Amino acid sequence: MKDALIIFDTTLRDGEQSPGASMTRDEKLRIARQLERMRVDVIEAGFAAASNGDFEAVRAIAEVIKDSTVCSLARANENDIRRSGEAIRPAARGRIHTFIATSPIHMEKKLRMTPDQVVEQAVKSIAWAREYTDDVEFSAEDAGRSEIDFLVRIFDAVIKAGAKTINVPDTVGYNVPEQYAATLRTLIERVPDADKVIWSVHCHNDLGLAVSNSLAAVMAGARQVECTINGLGERAGNASLEEIVMAVRTRADVFPVETRIDATQIVPASRLVSQITGYPVQPNKAIVGANAFAHESGIHQDGVLKHRETYEIMRAEDVGWGTNKLVLGKHSGRNAFRARLQELGIEMTSEEHLNLAFARFKELADKKHEIFDQDLQALASDEAITPAIEHYRLVSTRFHSETGEIPQAEITLTAGGHETHSKSTGSGPVDAAFKAIESVAASGSELLLYSVNAITTGTDAQGEVTVRLSRDGRIVNGQGADTDIIVASAKAYLNALNKLHAGGEKLNPQV
């Protein structure tokens, strides 16, 4: 019998800390439902004390998720832990994940605490957390640069206080596999009662070693891996869930563990996270990249045609490729449309939202012969701002671009319920469209990113545009999709402006 490897997904917490990746409550719910469908063991739903919005998102996820443990992160202080405890209270299975820094540089420069004070605070935090749940995880932030003797001391103390999972994070991506594995082995050998807890790892990808370090730690005794969909996360990102899962599954001859993940849900989860956050997946990304199962070389093509395993160590369909065609068209009804949305984990917040999405679906069906699941995901993402707070709405567009002539854009939009016309020129039609919109909005924002991706194959494919805007320290992503790239660009820009205009408390403050 192999040991169970617990998959702890932190896309909704650490992944959300990527610049511009903050999600709305409803977007978090959609991703949480997909993670549950994929049979993720633990969903870290957020940092409940970060804001009222994040608290409500964690609580909403705790109310609907039944098959996965719902976790909230908390610093090792009473306020954070009590906010987390209240947020996870409705969960069928709830966890509080508390942490404090343990490296000399963090204790001295950031916390300004002595090692004795850090141990004392960690023990107190476990006691506060156990008032809400017996499932308490403790992380030693920057363990990868911490002194081993101090780690043994603090882990011993928190285990005695009641922690059930001990996380040894490589917070800054500093470790290398052999060193990291040796750290895990030493801790498991030296910490009293090490066999009474689950040892966990959380690796960052600053040196491109997050997955390698995580897998090395598994071989050294770790039985929980903290990871994210698409490797999303702060700086260079986190260990990629899909790579961890498929490495363990594909090399079952090497790894003494197995996961309960439904791998056929990996690609749908990847696409959903990409569309919601606006972070596209690179084509050569392992498992979920567009080229992951493509073969250009004639030698490779010949080998695969003769016997797949000559060049493919996994089957594309096992991770969810090739299952995305939607048998719906312009004659499909609302009930069939609603049912397919629910199968994809997309739930409209009201009948009005459903009607708007269905109307857009009908419009798209008139333009495209085949509708795919990715098209539906894009339709749902396009409904990111509710009509009640949609300040800007695109009414019509007209563009002119001709060789030797300066491109022009004419935009008609509503701003605060009033219809406005604007006209501008630019270096290209997209540039002209953005300038025309800005002449009305005067947002004062800075354009950080403009990205275009084809949602599906074919010349009639929808283009999905991501626009990232920054203003006063706040970063937002806007998405738009249309078979006309310039229209999609205008929609994305307006979507981002609506998020800036909506203001309110951010789910995950980004400073």
C-alpha positions in Angstrom: 0.0 0.0 0.0 1.3 3.4 -0.9 1.0 6.4 1.4 -1.6 9.1 0.5 -0.1 12.4 -0.7 -2.3 15.3 0.3 -2.7 17.9 -2.3 -3.1 21.3 -0.7 -4.1 23.9 -3.3 -3.3 27.6 -2.6 -4.3 29.1 -5.9 -7.0 31.2 -4.1 -4.5 32.5 -1.6 -0.9 32.5 -2.7 -1.8 32.4 -6.3 -4.0 35.4 -5.9 -0.9 37.4 -4.7 0.3 37.5 -8.3 0.1 41.2 -9.4 -3.4 41.8 -10.8 -4.6 38.3 -10.0 -7.1 39.3 -7.2 -10.4 37.6 -7.7 -14.0 38.5 -6.8 -16.0 36.4 -4.4 -17.9 34.7 -7.3 -14.7 34.0 -9.2 -13.2 32.4 -6.1 -16.3 30.2 -5.7 -16.1 29.1 -9.3 -12.5 28.0 -8.9 -13.2 26.4 -5.5 -15.9 24.3 -7.1 -13.6 23.2 -9.9 -10.9 22.3 -7.3 -13.5 20.2 -5.4 -14.5 18.5 -8.7 -10.8 17.7 -9.2 -10.8 16.2 -5.7 -8.2 18.5 -4.2 -7.7 17.5 -0.5 -7.3 21.0 1.0 -8.4 24.3 -0.6 -6.7 27.3 1.0 -9.5 29.7 0.3 -7.8 32.9 1.3 -6.4 35.1 4.1 -9.5 35.9 6.0 -8.0 38.8 8.0 -6.7 40.6 4.9 -10.0 42.3 4.2 -13.7 42.0 4.7 -13.9 40.9 1.1 -11.5 38.1 1.6 -13.3 37.1 4.8 -16.6 36.8 3.0 -15.0 34.9 0.1 -13.5 32.3 2.5 -16.8 32.0 4.4 -18.8 31.6 1.1 -16.4 28.8 0.0 -16.7 27.1 3.5 -20.5 27.1 3.1 -20.6 25.3 -0.3 -17.5 23.0 -0.4 -18.3 19.6 1.1 -15.7 17.2 -0.2 -12.5 19.2 0.4 -11.1 20.7 3.6 -11.5 24.5 3.5 -8.5 26.4 5.0 -7.8 30.0 5.9 -4.3 31.4 6.3 -3.6 33.5 9.5 -0.5 35.2 10.9 0.3 34.0 14.4 -1.7 36.6 16.2 -5.1 36.4 17.9 -7.0 38.7 15.5 -5.9 36.9 12.4 -6.7 33.5 13.9 -10.1 34.5 15.2 -11.1 36.0 11.8 -10.0 32.7 10.1 -11.9 30.7 12.7 -15.1 32.6 12.1 -14.6 32.4 8.3 -14.2 28.6 8.2 -17.0 27.9 10.8 -19.6 26.8 8.2 -17.2 24.3 6.6 -17.8 20.5 6.7 -14.1 20.3 7.3 -12.2 23.4 8.2 -8.5 24.1 8.8 -6.6 27.1 10.2 -3.1 27.5 8.7 -1.0 29.8 10.9 2.5 30.9 10.3 5.4 32.9 11.8 8.9 33.6 10.4 11.8 31.6 11.7 14.8 32.6 9.7 17.3 34.9 11.5 16.9 37.7 8.9 13.1 37.6 9.2 13.0 37.5 13.0 15.5 40.3 13.3 14.6 42.6 10.5 10.8 42.0 9.9 9.4 40.7 13.2 11.9 42.4 15.5 11.4 39.5 17.9 13.8 37.2 19.7 13.7 33.5 19.0 12.1 32.9 22.4 9.4 35.4 21.6 8.7 33.7 18.3 8.3 30.2 19.9 6.0 31.7 22.5 3.9 33.4 19.9 3.7 30.2 17.8 2.5 28.1 20.7 -0.2 30.8 21.6 -1.4 30.8 18.0 -2.0 27.0 18.0 -4.0 27.3 21.2 -6.2 30.1 19.7 -6.7 28.1 16.5 -7.8 24.9 18.4 -10.7 26.9 19.8 -12.2 26.6 16.3 -10.9 23.4 14.9 -8.6 20.4 15.7 -7.2 20.7 12.2 -4.4 23.2 12.7 -1.4 23.6 10.4 1.7 25.5 11.4 4.2 27.0 8.9 7.7 28.2 9.7 8.0 31.1 7.2 11.4 31.1 5.4 12.2 27.7 6.8 14.5 27.2 3.8 16.9 29.8 5.4 16.3 29.0 9.0 18.6 27.3 11.4 17.9 23.6 11.8 18.2 23.6 15.6 15.6 26.4 15.9 13.3 24.6 13.5 13.5 21.5 15.7 12.7 23.5 18.8 9.7 25.4 17.4 8.2 22.4 15.6 8.5 20.4 18.9 6.7 23.2 20.7 3.8 23.5 18.3 3.3 19.8 18.0 3.0 19.6 21.8 0.5 22.5 21.5 -1.7 20.5 19.1 -0.6 21.3 15.5 -1.5 18.4 13.2 0.4 19.5 10.0 3.9 20.9 10.0 4.8 22.9 6.9 8.5 23.6 6.0 8.2 26.3 3.3 11.0 27.4 0.9 9.4 30.9 1.0 11.9 32.6 -1.2 12.8 29.7 -3.5 16.4 29.5 -2.2 16.8 25.8 -1.7 17.9 23.0 -4.1 16.5 19.5 -4.1 19.2 17.6 -2.4 19.6 20.2 0.4 15.8 20.5 0.8 15.3 16.8 1.1 18.1 16.6 3.6 16.4 19.3 5.7 13.1 17.3 5.7 14.9 14.1 6.7 16.8 15.8 9.5 13.6 17.3 10.9 11.6 14.1 10.8 14.5 12.3 12.5 15.1 14.9 15.2 11.7 16.4 16.1 10.0 14.5 18.9 6.6 13.0 17.9 7.4 13.7 14.2 5.4 10.5 13.4 2.3 12.0 14.8 2.0 14.8 12.3 1.8 15.3 8.5 4.9 16.9 7.1 4.2 19.5 4.4 6.2 21.5 1.9 5.5 24.8 0.1 8.0 25.7 -2.5 8.5 28.9 -4.5 9.9 28.9 -8.0 12.5 31.7 -7.9 15.2 29.4 -9.2 12.8 27.2 -11.2 13.1 24.4 -8.7 9.7 24.5 -6.9 8.4 21.2 -8.4 11.8 19.5 -8.1 12.2 20.6 -4.4 8.7 19.5 -3.6 9.2 16.0 -5.1 12.5 15.6 -3.4 10.8 16.4 -0.1 8.2 13.8 -0.9 10.9 11.2 -1.2 12.3 12.4 2.1 9.0 11.9 3.9 6.7 14.9 3.2 3.1 13.8 2.7 1.5 17.1 1.8 2.5 19.3 -1.1 1.2 22.9 -1.3 0.9 24.0 -4.9 -1.2 26.1 -7.3 -2.9 25.6 -10.7 -0.5 26.7 -13.5 2.2 27.4 -10.9 0.5 30.7 -10.2 1.9 32.7 -7.3 4.0 35.5 -5.9 7.1 36.5 -7.9 8.1 33.4 -10.0 5.2 31.4 -8.7 4.6 28.3 -6.7 5.0 24.6 -7.4 2.6 23.6 -10.1 -0.2 21.3 -9.0 -0.5 19.6 -12.4 3.2 18.8 -12.6 3.3 17.4 -9.0 0.2 15.2 -9.6 1.3 13.8 -13.0 4.9 13.3 -11.9 3.7 11.1 -9.0 1.3 9.3 -11.2 3.5 8.8 -14.2 6.5 7.7 -12.1 4.6 5.4 -9.8 7.6 3.1 -10.0 9.7 5.8 -8.1 7.3 7.6 -5.7 5.9 5.7 -2.7 2.8 7.9 -2.7 -0.4 8.4 -4.6 -3.0 11.2 -4.9 -6.8 11.1 -5.1 -6.8 13.8 -7.8 -9.2 13.3 -10.8 -6.6 14.2 -13.4 -9.2 14.6 -16.2 -10.2 17.9 -14.5 -6.6 19.4 -14.7 -7.0 21.1 -18.1 -10.4 22.6 -17.3 -9.0 23.9 -14.0 -6.0 25.4 -15.8 -8.2 27.2 -18.3 -10.6 28.5 -15.7 -7.8 29.9 -13.6 -6.1 31.4 -16.6 -9.3 33.1 -17.8 -10.2 34.5 -14.4 -6.8 35.8 -13.4 -5.8 37.0 -16.9 -2.5 35.0 -16.7 -2.1 33.0 -19.9 -0.5 29.6 -19.9 2.7 29.5 -22.0 2.4 27.1 -24.9 5.4 24.9 -23.7 4.1 24.6 -20.1 4.2 21.0 -18.9 0.8 19.2 -18.9 -1.5 22.1 -19.6 0.4 24.1 -22.3 -1.0 24.1 -25.9 2.1 22.3 -27.1 2.4 19.8 -24.2 1.1 16.9 -26.5 2.0 18.4 -29.9 4.7 16.8 -32.1 6.5 18.9 -34.8 9.5 16.8 -35.5 8.9 14.3 -38.3 10.8 11.6 -36.4 8.5 12.2 -33.3 5.4 12.2 -35.4 6.3 8.9 -37.1 7.1 7.3 -33.7 3.8 8.4 -32.1 1.8 7.2 -35.1 3.4 3.8 -34.8 3.2 3.6 -31.0 2.1 6.5 -28.8 4.5 5.6 -26.0 7.6 6.1 -28.1 7.4 9.9 -27.4 4.4 10.3 -25.0 4.7 9.3 -21.4 1.1 10.4 -20.6 -2.1 10.3 -22.5 -3.6 13.8 -23.3 -7.1 12.7 -22.5 -6.0 11.6 -19.0 -5.4 15.2 -18.0 -8.5 16.6 -19.7 -7.4 17.4 -23.3 -9.8 16.5 -26.1 -12.9 16.7 -23.9 -13.8 20.3 -24.5 -16.3 20.3 -27.4 -19.7 21.5 -26.5 -22.6 20.0 -28.5 -24.6 23.2 -28.4 -25.5 25.6 -31.2 -27.8 28.5 -32.0 -30.9 26.3 -31.6 -30.0 25.2 -28.1 -32.3 26.3 -25.3 -31.7 28.0 -22.0 -32.0 24.8 -19.9 -29.3 23.0 -22.0 -27.2 26.1 -21.7 -27.7 26.4 -17.9 -27.0 22.7 -17.5 -23.7 22.8 -19.3 -22.6 25.9 -17.3 -23.3 24.0 -14.1 -21.3 21.0 -15.4 -18.4 23.4 -15.9 -18.8 24.8 -12.4 -20.2 28.1 -13.7 -23.1 29.4 -11.7 -24.8 32.6 -12.6 -25.6 34.8 -9.6 -29.1 35.7 -10.9 -31.6 35.0 -13.7 -30.6 38.4 -15.1 -26.9 37.2 -15.4 -28.1 34.0 -17.0 -30.2 35.8 -19.5 -27.3 38.1 -20.4 -24.9 35.2 -20.8 -27.4 33.3 -22.9 -28.0 36.3 -25.1 -24.2 36.5 -25.7 -24.1 32.8 -26.3 -26.8 33.1 -29.1 -24.8 36.0 -30.6 -21.7 33.9 -30.6 -23.5 30.9 -32.1 -24.5 33.0 -35.1 -20.8 33.8 -35.7 -19.2 30.4 -34.9 -20.2 27.0 -36.2 -18.8 25.1 -33.2 -18.9 26.3 -29.6 -16.4 24.9 -27.1 -16.2 24.8 -23.4 -13.5 27.5 -23.5 -16.0 29.8 -25.3 -18.5 29.3 -22.4 -15.8 30.0 -19.8 -15.0 33.3 -21.7 -18.7 34.2 -21.7 -18.9 33.7 -18.0 -15.7 35.7 -17.4 -17.1 38.5 -19.5 -19.9 38.8 -16.8 -17.3 39.7 -14.1 -19.0 43.0 -13.2 -22.7 42.9 -12.4 -25.0 45.4 -14.3 -25.8 47.1 -11.0 -22.2 48.4 -10.7 -21.3 48.4 -14.4 -20.4 52.1 -14.9 -19.1 51.8 -18.4 -20.8 49.7 -21.1 -19.8 49.3 -24.8 -22.6 50.2 -27.2 -21.0 50.2 -30.6 -17.6 50.6 -32.3 -16.3 51.6 -35.7 -12.7 51.2 -36.8 -10.7 52.3 -39.8 -7.2 51.0 -40.6 -5.6 51.3 -44.0 -2.0 51.1 -45.2 -0.5 54.5 -45.2 -3.3 56.0 -43.2 -3.5 56.8 -39.5 -5.9 54.3 -37.8 -9.0 55.7 -36.3 -11.6 54.4 -33.7 -15.1 55.7 -33.0 -16.5 54.4 -29.8 -20.0 54.7 -28.4 -20.4 53.8 -24.7 -22.5 54.5 -21.7 -20.9 56.1 -18.7 -23.0 56.3 -15.6 -26.1 55.6 -17.8 -25.4 58.4 -20.2 -24.5 57.6 -23.8 -21.3 59.2 -25.1 -19.5 59.2 -28.4 -15.7 59.5 -28.8 -13.3 59.4 -31.6 -9.5 59.1 -31.6 -6.5 58.1 -33.7 -3.6 55.9 -32.7 -0.6 53.8 -33.8 -3.1 51.0 -34.5 -6.8 50.4 -34.1 -6.4 49.0 -30.6 -4.4 52.0 -29.5 -7.0 54.3 -31.1 -9.8 52.5 -29.3 -8.1 52.8 -25.9 -7.4 56.5 -26.4 -11.1 57.0 -27.4 -12.2 55.3 -24.3 -9.8 57.2 -22.1 -11.0 60.5 -23.5 -14.3 59.8 -21.9 -13.1 57.9 -18.7 -10.1 60.1 -17.9 -9.2 57.3 -15.5 -5.6 58.3 -14.8 -4.6 54.6 -14.9 -1.5 53.1 -16.3 -1.6 50.2 -18.8 0.6 47.5 -17.5 -0.3 44.6 -19.8 -2.1 44.0 -23.0 -2.4 40.3 -24.0 -4.3 38.5 -26.7 -4.9 34.7 -26.9 -7.1 32.6 -29.2 -9.6 30.7 -27.1 -10.0 27.9 -29.6 -8.6 26.9 -33.0 -9.8 28.2 -36.3 -10.1 31.6 -38.0 -13.5 32.1 -36.4 -12.1 31.6 -32.9 -12.9 34.1 -30.2 -9.9 36.2 -29.2 -9.6 36.7 -25.4 -7.9 39.9 -24.4 -6.5 40.7 -21.0 -5.8 44.3 -20.0 -4.0 45.1 -16.7 -4.4 48.6 -15.3 -2.8 50.3 -12.3 -4.0 53.3 -10.4 -3.0 54.5 -6.9 -1.3 51.3 -6.1 -4.2 49.1 -7.1 -3.9 46.6 -10.0 -6.8 45.1 -11.8 -7.3 42.8 -14.8 -10.0 43.2 -17.3 -11.1 40.5 -19.7 -13.0 40.7 -23.0 -13.8 38.1 -25.6 -15.1 38.4 -29.1 -14.5 37.1 -32.6 -13.3 40.6 -33.4 -10.0 41.3 -31.6 -10.5 45.0 -31.5 -13.9 44.7 -30.0 -12.6 42.2 -27.5 -9.8 44.7 -26.6 -12.4 47.5 -26.0 -14.4 45.2 -23.8 -11.4 44.2 -21.8 -10.4 47.8 -21.2 -13.9 48.8 -20.1 -14.0 45.7 -17.9 -10.8 46.8 -16.1 -12.1 50.4 -15.8 -15.3 49.1 -14.2 -13.3 47.3 -11.6 -11.3 50.4 -10.8 -14.5 52.5 -10.7 -16.3 50.0 -8.4 -13.6 50.6 -5.8 -14.6 49.1 -2.5 -12.4 46.8 -0.4 -10.1 44.6 -2.3 -10.2 40.8 -1.6 -6.5 40.6 -1.3 -4.7 44.0 -0.9 -1.7 44.4 -3.1 0.7 47.0 -1.9 
